[in-house]
Amino acid sequence: MGRLLVQSREPAVLHILDAQTVAAGNPVPIPLGGQQVVLSTTSRDDTGHDIFHALAGAPIACASCHPEGGDDGHVWILDGNARRTPSLRGTIAGTAPYHWPGDEPNFTALSNDVYTGRMGGQMLASDQTTALMNWVQTIPPPPAPSWVDSAAASRGKAIFFGATAACSTCHLGPKFTNNQTMNVSTCGAFQVPPLVGVGWRAPLMHNGCAATFADRFGKCATSGHGSLQGLSAADISDLTAYLDSL
């Protein structure tokens, strides 16, 4: 009791602080007896990480909408359109063009538009853009859920890659995207999103229409977005289990 643990990234240290001192508003909390636990002596300093987490021109950072490189689960109104924040966890490398409309041909264009234009930051130098891209591309995907029924997921995988549902027509490859902008009758043409870690990032679809997979295959389904004809409720459940496992 009475202790506060604070972990720092650079240096990688666990600080053991006096909670009462911190609560009293001491601007320089004193470690209890100088207690620190060194987690690593290897430097983790990374320019890309620093840019991602530092404020740009406006009081906002990349991490404001993409905490821990993921997403805030929010649907924003951008240029009058509802757009769900995409996750960056294991989804960036090899998936250009970017943004829901597929209007950002590469990472440089993306950073210029978002970091400099939308966020009000200064134009990044080429080496800074490269550092940011390299860091973002190494954000790992989320761990596969441990609670998914493996037998159901196996049956769902067969449905996903089968000719009836035809999910893999667009969602294929290591990131489960063909990197194309497609119109599947969901209010316009949008980039086929990677499905890596899709089970962690509800609401789903470009406008957050689907709060759950049930909504994706229910009220948010369209005739052009895969074929559900011939699939039973059990099939949909198995398909959902497979998507949860990605």
C-alpha positions in Angstrom: 0.0 0.0 0.0 1.1 3.6 -0.6 3.2 2.8 -3.6 2.8 3.8 -7.2 4.6 2.0 -10.0 5.5 4.0 -13.1 7.2 2.4 -16.1 9.3 4.6 -18.5 10.3 3.6 -22.0 13.6 5.4 -22.3 15.3 4.4 -20.2 13.4 1.1 -19.6 12.9 1.5 -15.8 10.2 0.7 -13.3 10.0 3.5 -10.8 8.6 2.7 -7.3 7.1 6.0 -6.0 5.6 7.2 -2.8 1.9 7.5 -3.7 1.2 10.1 -0.9 3.9 12.4 -2.3 2.4 12.1 -5.8 -1.1 12.8 -4.4 0.2 15.9 -2.6 1.1 17.4 -5.9 4.9 17.2 -5.6 6.2 18.1 -9.0 9.2 15.8 -8.6 8.0 12.5 -6.9 10.7 10.9 -4.9 11.3 7.2 -5.4 10.9 5.2 -2.1 14.5 4.7 -1.0 15.6 5.3 -4.6 13.9 2.1 -5.7 14.1 1.5 -9.4 14.0 -1.7 -11.4 16.0 -1.6 -14.6 14.0 -3.5 -17.1 16.6 -3.3 -19.9 19.8 -1.6 -20.6 19.2 -1.6 -24.4 18.1 1.7 -25.8 14.6 1.8 -27.3 14.9 5.3 -28.6 13.1 5.5 -31.9 12.4 8.6 -34.0 9.3 7.1 -35.5 7.9 6.3 -32.1 8.6 9.8 -30.9 6.9 11.4 -33.9 3.9 9.1 -33.5 3.4 10.0 -29.8 4.4 13.7 -29.8 1.9 16.5 -30.4 1.9 17.8 -34.0 0.8 21.4 -34.7 -2.6 21.0 -33.2 -3.0 19.6 -29.7 -3.2 16.1 -31.1 -0.8 13.2 -31.8 -1.0 10.2 -34.1 -1.5 8.2 -30.9 -4.5 10.3 -29.9 -6.6 8.3 -32.4 -4.3 5.3 -32.6 -3.4 4.5 -29.0 -0.7 1.9 -28.8 -0.7 1.9 -32.6 -4.2 0.5 -32.6 -7.4 2.5 -32.9 -9.8 4.5 -30.6 -12.9 2.6 -31.8 -14.5 5.9 -32.8 -16.4 6.9 -35.9 -15.4 10.4 -36.9 -17.2 12.9 -39.2 -14.5 13.8 -41.8 -15.4 16.1 -44.6 -19.1 15.4 -43.8 -18.7 11.6 -43.9 -18.7 9.0 -41.1 -15.3 7.3 -41.0 -14.2 4.6 -38.6 -10.6 4.9 -37.3 -8.7 2.1 -38.9 -6.4 0.0 -36.8 -2.6 0.1 -37.5 -1.9 -3.1 -35.6 -0.2 -5.3 -38.2 -2.2 -3.8 -41.0 0.1 -1.2 -42.7 3.1 -2.9 -44.4 2.2 -3.9 -47.9 -1.4 -2.6 -47.9 -1.1 0.7 -49.8 -3.1 2.7 -50.9 -4.3 4.0 -47.6 -7.5 5.5 -46.1 -11.0 4.2 -46.7 -11.3 5.8 -50.2 -7.8 4.5 -51.2 -6.8 8.1 -52.0 -3.4 8.0 -50.3 -1.1 6.1 -52.8 1.8 5.6 -50.3 2.9 6.4 -46.8 4.6 9.7 -47.7 1.3 11.0 -49.2 -0.5 9.8 -46.1 1.8 11.5 -43.7 1.7 14.8 -45.7 -2.1 14.8 -45.8 -2.8 13.7 -42.2 0.2 14.8 -40.1 0.8 18.1 -41.9 -2.6 18.9 -43.3 -5.2 17.6 -40.9 -3.1 17.6 -37.7 -1.3 20.9 -38.4 2.2 19.5 -38.0 5.2 20.7 -39.8 6.2 19.0 -43.0 8.3 16.0 -42.0 11.7 15.6 -43.5 12.2 12.5 -45.7 14.2 10.7 -43.0 11.5 11.5 -40.4 8.8 10.1 -42.7 10.9 7.0 -43.3 11.4 6.6 -39.5 7.7 7.0 -38.8 6.8 4.6 -41.6 9.3 2.0 -40.3 8.0 2.2 -36.8 4.3 2.0 -37.9 5.0 -1.0 -40.1 6.5 -2.9 -37.1 3.4 -2.4 -34.9 2.5 -6.1 -34.2 -0.9 -7.5 -34.7 -3.0 -8.2 -31.6 -2.8 -11.7 -30.2 -5.3 -14.2 -31.4 -8.1 -14.6 -29.0 -7.8 -17.7 -26.8 -11.5 -18.2 -26.4 -12.4 -19.0 -30.0 -13.7 -22.5 -30.6 -11.0 -24.0 -32.9 -13.4 -26.5 -34.5 -15.8 -23.7 -35.3 -13.0 -21.5 -36.7 -11.8 -24.4 -38.9 -15.3 -24.8 -40.3 -15.5 -21.0 -40.8 -12.2 -21.0 -42.6 -13.6 -23.4 -45.2 -16.6 -21.2 -45.6 -14.4 -18.0 -45.9 -12.3 -19.6 -48.7 -15.2 -21.4 -50.3 -17.0 -20.4 -53.5 -20.4 -19.8 -51.8 -19.5 -16.9 -49.5 -16.5 -15.9 -51.7 -14.9 -13.8 -48.9 -11.4 -14.5 -50.2 -12.2 -12.9 -53.6 -11.2 -9.6 -52.0 -9.8 -10.6 -48.6 -6.8 -12.7 -49.5 -3.1 -12.8 -48.9 -1.2 -12.4 -45.6 -3.2 -9.3 -44.6 -6.5 -10.5 -46.0 -6.8 -7.7 -48.5 -6.3 -7.4 -52.3 -5.4 -3.7 -51.7 -8.1 -2.6 -54.1 -10.8 0.0 -53.8 -14.1 -1.8 -54.4 -17.8 -0.8 -54.5 -19.8 -3.5 -52.7 -22.9 -1.4 -52.4 -22.0 0.1 -49.0 -22.5 3.7 -50.0 -19.5 4.0 -52.3 -16.1 2.7 -53.3 -13.8 1.9 -50.4 -10.5 0.3 -49.8 -10.7 -3.4 -48.9 -9.6 -3.4 -45.3 -7.1 -5.9 -43.9 -8.7 -8.4 -41.6 -5.7 -9.0 -39.4 -7.0 -8.6 -35.8 -10.5 -7.7 -37.0 -12.1 -9.4 -34.0 -10.6 -6.8 -31.8 -11.9 -3.7 -33.6 -15.6 -3.3 -33.5 -17.5 -1.3 -34.7 -16.8 -2.7 -38.2 -16.9 -1.3 -41.7 -16.0 2.2 -43.0 -18.8 4.0 -41.2 -18.9 1.8 -38.1 -22.3 0.4 -39.3 -21.7 -3.0 -37.6 -21.3 -3.0 -33.9 -20.8 -6.8 -34.1 -20.2 -9.5 -36.7 -23.9 -10.3 -36.4 -24.6 -6.8 -37.7 -22.1 -7.2 -40.4 -23.9 -10.3 -41.7 -27.3 -8.8 -40.8 -28.4 -5.2 -41.1 -25.2 -4.1 -42.7 -25.0 -6.8 -45.3 -25.3 -6.0 -49.0 -25.7 -8.2 -52.1 -22.2 -7.1 -53.3 -20.4 -7.7 -50.0 -20.0 -11.4 -50.2 -22.8 -13.9 -50.7 -24.8 -15.1 -47.7 -27.2 -17.1 -49.8 -27.1 -20.8 -48.8 -25.4 -20.1 -45.5 -27.2 -21.2 -42.4 -27.2 -19.5 -39.0 -24.6 -22.2 -37.9 -22.5 -21.3 -40.9 -22.5 -17.6 -40.0 -21.5 -18.5 -36.5 -18.6 -20.6 -37.7 -17.5 -17.8 -40.1 -17.6 -15.4 -37.2 -15.4 -17.7 -35.2 -12.9 -17.8 -38.0 -12.8 -14.0 -38.3 -12.4 -13.7 -34.6 -9.3 -15.9 -34.9 -7.5 -13.7 -37.4 
